[in-house]
């Protein structure tokens, strides 16, 4: 589907959407608790729906009321047998649920798109091999059978923090203690900090020191009623408008949040005032909007970019292709990207979304400056389904084509 954006900017008050990362973690902890929890202020994006569907498949009882989910926790593992979990396109869901599935000794299949299943799962494959767990990866699914055993796990810190978080959900429920040793460099640590913080809210004891995490076994999740905080990763697209001159006030984000993407404010300021070198190691989700904003301003060098090739799309190649239409030159280097903008102009053709929500929103930001068309705008359903409705209500001129 194609969306035409006329040159226009939002104005007024806009509330940032709830954090998808926080919601994933809170919903999983609630489902692993013994009793009833209530998680409020949820945005039911495609990724969050995938996590809810997987929790239901494992036996959690879920009742949705507006933006709130009431969750009765999974009672034992009897529902796990032959369960089929549809992770859709959610990397967090797939990587968080594999260790949870290994709490049971039953065969479980996790399904997803070909793109999702192609993303690295080597950490879990290695654990399965060492512990004698059946692990089979096909084009559209992963099948596991076997029970994870407590031990000292070695995890590379530069693959994805989602593997560490996934283990953290399951290990407290094992009969004895476990330990995760993280091999440096440790990338995206703020996401692990978030996992640990939410685990503690649900009564789980974790000792986290630098590159080592100690997890007591035989613990029990305690049900909680909590509200999901605002999402800094998606709020960054709103702040890009504000920092480029739009008269908007952004509400709903916590300035004291542990979310790593809060650094967007510092990065936008640096990009407006020079051609900085900025590190995306701990905030890879900011990459598309930072590339676009740098191209609109003075350019930049971004480091810590290698993992961007393994997201919903190859975000380096796809942003290189689309930014070139605006006259913005993206030059890939080893674990870095150079952005130059010498001739910013209206795009020389239709912009493509590459089925990647963050690429769509980053290019939509630029189209609000120049006008133009974007094909595949509906990809925002993955994380921020009402993004275009919100900016249209705030004054951005949009025209939908079917």
FIKE-998046 format. One line per 2 residues: their letters; for each residue x negated, y negated, z negated of C-alpha. Coordinates in nm, 4 decimals. Layout:
N
a	X,Y,Z  ...
This chain:
402
xx	0.0000,0.0000,0.0000  -0.1159,-0.3504,0.0846
xx	-0.0985,-0.6623,-0.1307  -0.1500,-1.0118,0.0070
xx	-0.2947,-1.2631,-0.2370  -0.2738,-1.6351,-0.1590
xx	-0.5312,-1.8747,-0.3063  -0.3970,-1.9408,-0.6559
xx	-0.4999,-1.9106,-1.0188  -0.3105,-1.8008,-1.3313
xx	-0.2235,-2.0407,-1.6129  -0.0693,-2.0222,-1.9571
xx	-0.0908,-1.7542,-2.2264  -0.1740,-1.3953,-2.1326
xx	-0.1921,-1.1092,-2.3809  -0.4661,-0.8551,-2.3156
xx	-0.3498,-0.4941,-2.2748  -0.4075,-0.2383,-2.5500
xx	-0.7396,-0.0562,-2.5438  -0.7254,0.2639,-2.3390
xx	-1.0428,0.3905,-2.5076  -0.8997,0.3313,-2.8542
xx	-0.5635,0.4873,-2.7619  -0.7202,0.8086,-2.6267
xx	-0.9076,0.8587,-2.9522  -0.6212,0.7678,-3.1857
xx	-0.3736,0.9950,-3.0053  -0.6136,1.2911,-3.0190
xx	-0.6847,1.2381,-3.3895  -0.3122,1.2126,-3.4587
xx	-0.2456,1.5393,-3.2742  -0.5223,1.7173,-3.4675
xx	-0.3757,1.5966,-3.7998  -0.1494,1.8021,-4.0224
xx	0.1704,1.6010,-4.0319  0.3298,1.3072,-3.8535
xx	0.1405,1.0014,-3.7228  0.2616,0.6907,-3.5458
xx	0.0403,0.5171,-3.2899  0.1781,0.1803,-3.1779
xx	0.0838,-0.0790,-2.9159  0.0096,0.1773,-2.6443
xx	-0.0026,0.0962,-2.2717  0.1133,0.4071,-2.0897
xx	-0.1376,0.4035,-1.8066  -0.1969,0.7149,-1.5968
xx	-0.5001,0.8081,-1.8093  -0.3072,0.7812,-2.1367
xx	-0.0204,0.9831,-1.9887  -0.2748,1.2524,-1.9002
xx	-0.3960,1.2689,-2.2605  -0.0392,1.2838,-2.3936
xx	0.0495,1.5625,-2.1516  -0.2577,1.7616,-2.2568
xx	-0.1717,1.7207,-2.6247  0.1806,1.8445,-2.5552
xx	0.0406,2.1450,-2.3672  -0.1620,2.2351,-2.6778
xx	0.1437,2.2193,-2.9040  0.1687,1.8635,-3.0337
xx	0.5237,1.7273,-3.0638  0.5400,1.3784,-2.9178
xx	0.8254,1.1280,-2.9214  0.7902,0.8022,-2.7267
xx	0.9781,0.4937,-2.8432  0.8879,0.1779,-2.6502
xx	0.5131,0.1288,-2.6870  0.4876,0.3705,-2.9800
xx	0.4136,0.7429,-2.9915  0.5227,0.9496,-3.2907
xx	0.3072,1.2605,-3.3010  0.3535,1.5743,-3.5079
xx	0.0157,1.7406,-3.5214  -0.0799,2.0714,-3.3641
xx	-0.0154,2.3498,-3.6134  -0.2923,2.6033,-3.5581
xx	-0.4089,2.7260,-3.2211  -0.1310,2.9685,-3.1239
xx	-0.0089,2.7329,-2.8501  -0.3529,2.7275,-2.6862
xx	-0.3207,3.0713,-2.5254  -0.3133,3.0441,-2.1444
xx	-0.2436,2.6704,-2.1725  -0.2837,2.4577,-1.8612
xx	-0.3908,2.0979,-1.9172  -0.3524,1.8433,-1.6375
xx	-0.6186,1.5754,-1.6795  -0.5217,1.4088,-1.3499
xx	-0.8051,1.1582,-1.2819  -0.9012,1.0814,-1.6421
xx	-1.2671,1.1482,-1.7202  -1.2134,1.0741,-2.0889
xx	-0.9301,1.3263,-2.1089  -1.1296,1.6046,-1.9432
xx	-1.4452,1.5518,-2.1475  -1.2630,1.4993,-2.4770
xx	-1.0440,1.8089,-2.4415  -1.2974,2.0748,-2.3424
xx	-1.4436,2.1066,-2.6976  -1.0905,2.0923,-2.8441
xx	-0.9927,2.3850,-2.6203  -1.2949,2.5742,-2.7564
xx	-1.1436,2.5704,-3.1057  -0.9452,2.8698,-2.9841
xx	-1.0736,3.1953,-2.8397  -0.8039,3.1904,-2.5698
xx	-0.8321,3.1197,-2.1981  -0.7408,2.7606,-2.1148
xx	-0.7466,2.5841,-1.7804  -0.8039,2.2101,-1.7404
xx	-0.6940,2.0762,-1.4035  -0.7790,1.7503,-1.2290
xx	-0.8451,1.5850,-0.8966  -1.1400,1.7024,-0.6924
xx	-1.3164,1.3735,-0.7683  -1.2676,1.4189,-1.1429
xx	-1.3889,1.7794,-1.1543  -1.6948,1.6849,-0.9468
xx	-1.8148,1.4513,-1.2217  -2.0971,1.5913,-1.4408
xx	-2.0046,1.8456,-1.7096  -2.3560,1.9822,-1.7641
xx	-2.3565,1.9227,-2.1411  -2.0629,2.1584,-2.1915
xx	-2.1889,2.4051,-1.9322  -2.5183,2.4320,-2.1232
xx	-2.3407,2.4786,-2.4581  -2.1175,2.7482,-2.3096
xx	-2.4171,2.9340,-2.1681  -2.6054,2.9248,-2.4999
xx	-2.3031,3.0365,-2.7044  -2.1682,3.3002,-2.4658
xx	-1.8530,3.1048,-2.3811  -1.6858,3.1630,-2.0455
xx	-1.6999,2.8411,-1.8394  -1.5899,2.8362,-1.4760
xx	-1.5739,2.5211,-1.2661  -1.3743,2.5227,-0.9419
xx	-1.2852,2.2395,-0.7033  -0.9765,2.1313,-0.9000
xx	-1.0131,2.2978,-1.2387  -1.2300,2.4078,-1.5282
xx	-1.1453,2.7318,-1.7098  -1.2880,2.8116,-2.0517
xx	-1.2557,3.1081,-2.2885  -1.4438,3.1395,-2.6110
xx	-1.4826,2.9734,-2.9465  -1.7437,2.7071,-3.0095
xx	-1.9756,2.7829,-3.3010  -2.1192,2.5334,-3.5473
xx	-2.4856,2.4607,-3.4867  -2.7328,2.1847,-3.4054
xx	-2.6378,2.0496,-3.0627  -2.8880,1.8691,-2.8409
xx	-2.7212,1.6125,-2.6124  -2.8933,1.3776,-2.3699
xx	-2.7887,1.0217,-2.4463  -2.8093,0.8985,-2.0882
xx	-2.5442,1.1226,-1.9268  -2.2169,1.0100,-2.0859
xx	-2.1176,0.9246,-2.4403  -1.7870,1.1059,-2.3731
xx	-1.9597,1.4401,-2.4354  -2.0654,1.3266,-2.7814
xx	-1.7172,1.1989,-2.8622  -1.5634,1.5221,-2.7352
xx	-1.7793,1.7281,-2.9696  -1.7000,1.4934,-3.2576
xx	-1.3267,1.5664,-3.2282  -1.3747,1.9434,-3.2559
xx	-1.6728,2.0020,-3.4846  -1.5092,1.8865,-3.8130
xx	-1.2542,2.1688,-3.7724  -1.5167,2.4448,-3.7607
xx	-1.5841,2.6552,-4.0707  -1.9309,2.5168,-4.1433
xx	-2.1430,2.2089,-4.0801  -2.2751,2.0939,-3.7427
xx	-2.5200,1.8367,-3.6194  -2.5584,1.6437,-3.2948
xx	-2.9081,1.5340,-3.2039  -2.9022,1.2680,-2.9311
xx	-3.2017,1.2636,-2.6991  -3.2886,0.9010,-2.6125
xx	-3.2222,0.6796,-2.4336  -2.8796,0.6498,-2.5943
xx	-2.6418,0.4755,-2.3518  -2.2888,0.3525,-2.4249
xx	-2.3385,0.3897,-2.8000  -2.0500,0.1486,-2.8793
xx	-1.8072,0.4137,-2.7512  -1.9457,0.6657,-3.0009
xx	-1.9252,0.4008,-3.2733  -1.5575,0.3627,-3.1850
xx	-1.5012,0.7383,-3.2054  -1.6692,0.7594,-3.5451
xx	-1.4673,0.4622,-3.6768  -1.1361,0.6173,-3.5688
xx	-1.2330,0.9594,-3.7056  -1.2922,0.7962,-4.0425
xx	-0.9472,0.6338,-4.0256  -0.8038,0.9849,-3.9969
xx	-1.0022,1.1131,-4.2942  -1.2970,1.2782,-4.1172
xx	-1.6433,1.2422,-4.2728  -1.9279,1.1764,-4.0283
xx	-2.2834,1.0652,-4.1037  -2.4239,0.8698,-3.8088
xx	-2.7887,0.7601,-3.8206  -2.9593,0.6314,-3.5074
xx	-2.9906,0.9421,-3.2859  -2.8457,1.1959,-3.5272
xx	-2.4875,1.2744,-3.6320  -2.4051,1.5136,-3.9157
xx	-2.0529,1.6564,-3.9312  -1.9205,1.8517,-4.2261
xx	-1.7195,2.1588,-4.1378  -1.3860,2.2781,-4.2752
xx	-1.2381,1.9272,-4.2715  -0.8772,1.8272,-4.2089
xx	-0.7427,1.5314,-4.0144  -0.5028,1.3170,-4.2187
xx	-0.2029,1.1620,-4.0366  -0.2013,0.7845,-4.0039
xx	0.0133,0.4997,-3.8714  -0.2095,0.2650,-3.6723
xx	-0.1843,0.0021,-3.4004  -0.4093,0.0083,-3.0939
xx	-0.6276,-0.3004,-3.0625  -0.6610,-0.5083,-2.7451
xx	-0.8830,-0.3814,-2.4639  -1.1986,-0.5817,-2.3962
xx	-1.2799,-0.3916,-2.0761  -0.9534,-0.4962,-1.9089
xx	-0.9500,-0.8344,-2.0815  -1.2771,-0.9051,-1.8982
xx	-1.0802,-0.9509,-1.5749  -0.8644,-1.2137,-1.7470
xx	-1.1704,-1.3856,-1.8909  -1.3213,-1.3960,-1.5410
xx	-1.0291,-1.6166,-1.4369  -1.0717,-1.8385,-1.7420
xx	-1.4461,-1.8706,-1.6982  -1.3987,-1.9705,-1.3333
xx	-1.1646,-2.2559,-1.4191  -0.8180,-2.1077,-1.4759
xx	-0.6207,-2.2754,-1.7548  -0.5326,-1.9614,-1.9488
xx	-0.5467,-1.8530,-2.3103  -0.6068,-1.4844,-2.3748
xx	-0.4464,-1.3301,-2.6784  -0.4521,-0.9869,-2.8368
xx	-0.8250,-0.9124,-2.8526  -1.0245,-0.8768,-3.1727
xx	-1.3362,-1.0941,-3.1797  -1.4784,-0.8584,-3.4441
xx	-1.4087,-0.5454,-3.2385  -1.6704,-0.2715,-3.2086
xx	-1.5919,-0.2402,-2.8358  -1.9110,-0.2872,-2.6357
xx	-1.7281,-0.4675,-2.3551  -1.6840,-0.7681,-2.5829
xx	-2.0248,-0.8721,-2.4467  -1.8409,-0.9926,-2.1343
xx	-1.8091,-1.3393,-2.2890  -2.1845,-1.3681,-2.3308
xx	-2.2451,-1.2337,-1.9795  -1.9989,-1.4720,-1.8113
xx	-2.1703,-1.7639,-1.9815  -2.5123,-1.6473,-1.8637
xx	-2.3864,-1.6014,-1.5062  -2.2470,-1.9541,-1.4933
xx	-2.5713,-2.1071,-1.6103  -2.8368,-1.9321,-1.4024
xx	-2.9388,-1.6093,-1.2342  -2.9855,-1.3809,-1.5363
xx	-3.0902,-1.0207,-1.5789  -2.8100,-0.8395,-1.7623
xx	-2.8042,-0.4828,-1.8960  -2.4927,-0.2709,-1.8252
xx	-2.6212,0.0385,-2.0073  -2.3716,0.0062,-2.2941
xx	-2.0899,-0.1519,-2.0919  -2.0718,0.0185,-1.7492
xx	-1.7005,-0.0570,-1.7083  -1.7860,-0.4271,-1.6795
xx	-1.9924,-0.3688,-1.3638  -1.7331,-0.4447,-1.0893
xx	-1.6115,-0.7726,-1.2395  -1.9663,-0.8787,-1.3278
xx	-2.0822,-0.8108,-0.9697  -1.7917,-1.0184,-0.8358
xx	-1.8444,-1.3031,-1.0830  -2.2186,-1.3116,-1.0143
xx	-2.1487,-1.3351,-0.6415  -1.9144,-1.6270,-0.7002
xx	-2.1809,-1.8074,-0.9005  -2.5614,-1.7854,-0.8935
xx	-2.6243,-1.4155,-0.8414  -2.7891,-1.1857,-1.0948
xx	-2.9915,-0.8728,-1.1573  -2.8040,-0.5938,-1.3369
xx	-2.9905,-0.3052,-1.4987  -2.8636,0.0276,-1.6325
xx	-2.6541,0.0944,-1.3227  -2.7322,0.4544,-1.2175
xx	-2.4218,0.6063,-1.3810  -2.1955,0.3760,-1.1793
xx	-2.2218,0.6214,-0.8908  -2.0280,0.8809,-1.0948
xx	-1.7174,0.6876,-1.1910  -1.3750,0.6967,-1.0208
xx	-1.5734,0.5990,-0.7132  -1.9369,0.5292,-0.6362
xx	-1.9004,0.1783,-0.7741  -2.2322,0.0610,-0.6341
xx	-2.1626,0.1702,-0.2764  -1.7986,0.0634,-0.2837
xx	-1.8644,-0.2799,-0.4319  -2.1506,-0.3271,-0.1843
xx	-1.9078,-0.2590,0.1020  -1.6312,-0.4899,-0.0237
xx	-1.8459,-0.7771,-0.1511  -2.0172,-0.7971,0.1877
xx	-1.6816,-0.9019,0.3334  -1.6974,-1.2103,0.1088
xx	-2.0573,-1.2892,0.2052  -2.1931,-1.1500,-0.1213
xx	-2.5005,-0.9290,-0.0823  -2.5389,-0.6356,-0.3230
xx	-2.8768,-0.4632,-0.3041  -2.9106,-0.1306,-0.4907
xx	-3.2412,-0.0545,-0.6597  -3.3565,0.2172,-0.8953
xx	-3.1215,0.1891,-1.1944  -3.0528,-0.1739,-1.1055
xx	-2.8525,-0.3919,-0.8689  -2.9380,-0.7321,-0.7226
xx	-2.6527,-0.9702,-0.6369  -2.7062,-1.2646,-0.4025
xx	-2.4425,-1.5056,-0.2762  -2.5504,-1.7444,-0.0038
xx	-2.2307,-1.7773,0.1972  -1.9195,-1.7013,-0.0099
xx	-1.6092,-1.7127,0.2096  -1.2691,-1.5548,0.2694
xx	-1.3114,-1.1840,0.3458  -1.3726,-1.0755,0.7028
xx	-1.1044,-0.8079,0.6905  -0.8837,-0.6128,0.4527
xx	-1.0339,-0.5265,0.1146  -1.0094,-0.1605,0.0144
xx	-0.9548,-0.0444,-0.3420  -1.1274,0.2963,-0.3057
xx	-0.8707,0.4429,-0.5485  -1.0611,0.2710,-0.8299
xx	-0.8723,0.0453,-1.0687  -1.1717,-0.1686,-1.1624
xx	-1.2753,-0.2266,-0.8016  -0.9201,-0.3366,-0.7224
xx	-0.9075,-0.5873,-1.0078  -1.2569,-0.7254,-0.9432
xx	-1.1795,-0.7914,-0.5772  -0.8348,-0.9297,-0.6622
xx	-1.0143,-1.1889,-0.8760  -1.2157,-1.2997,-0.5720
xx	-0.9074,-1.2974,-0.3467  -0.7401,-1.5440,-0.5818
xx	-1.0153,-1.7846,-0.4742  -1.0051,-1.7171,-0.1003
xx	-0.6793,-1.5437,-0.0172  -0.6618,-1.2136,0.1683
xx	-0.5286,-0.8588,0.1651  -0.6155,-0.5587,-0.0498
xx	-0.5205,-0.2024,0.0440  -0.4674,0.0462,-0.2394
xx	-0.3841,-0.2045,-0.5136  -0.1708,0.0578,-0.6909
xx	-0.4887,0.2148,-0.8334  -0.4471,-0.0222,-1.1314
xx	-0.1966,0.2325,-1.2687  -0.4952,0.4225,-1.4048
xx	-0.5661,0.1722,-1.6827  -0.3725,-0.1562,-1.6413
xx	-0.0455,-0.0749,-1.4628  0.1125,-0.4201,-1.5005
xx	-0.1982,-0.6228,-1.4094  -0.0473,-0.7736,-1.0958
xx	0.2918,-0.8355,-1.2584  0.1193,-1.0270,-1.5364
xx	-0.0957,-1.2499,-1.3171  0.1995,-1.3131,-1.0831
xx	0.4123,-1.4329,-1.3771  0.1177,-1.6566,-1.4685
xx	0.1238,-1.8229,-1.1262  -0.0795,-1.6092,-0.8865
xx	0.0965,-1.5889,-0.5474  0.1403,-1.2268,-0.4369
xx	0.3267,-1.0576,-0.1546  0.3739,-0.6805,-0.1546
xx	0.3813,-0.4823,0.1709  0.4913,-0.1209,0.2002
